[in-house]
Amino acid sequence: MPQEVTMIGTWKLSKLCFSNGASSCDLDDLRDADYEEIITFSGDGSFSFNNEGDICSGQYSRSGEIDVDLIAESGNCNFDETVFWLTALTDTEMIFSPRCIEGCPHLYIRQ
């Protein structure tokens, strides 16, 4: 019986794209990340972000098919009560992105 693919685990940012507002980003526009970011999702609903050594943590929950709610509780998160999109998830990769109109995919690799 195949095992369910899950977000639980540690993920490292590999590639990303941000729109300047005048254009859109999609998977064909991804470039290598120029900073280090690691996200860990635990089975108890907690998460931690490590962005270049700046660490924050909180709780996460899935709300709908692609929405993931992140509620920062400690540290220096640049978001609070933010919804991210989980648009792709495999055993080794996930596209996990802040919600934005133009699209801003972030590709993470399971560690």
Secondary structure, 3 states (H helix, E strand, C coil): CCCCCCCCEEEEEEEECCCCCCCCCCHHHCEECCCCEEEEECCCCEEEEEECCEEEEEEEEECCCCEEEEEEEEECCCCCCEEEEEEEECCCEEEEEECCCCCCCEEEEEC
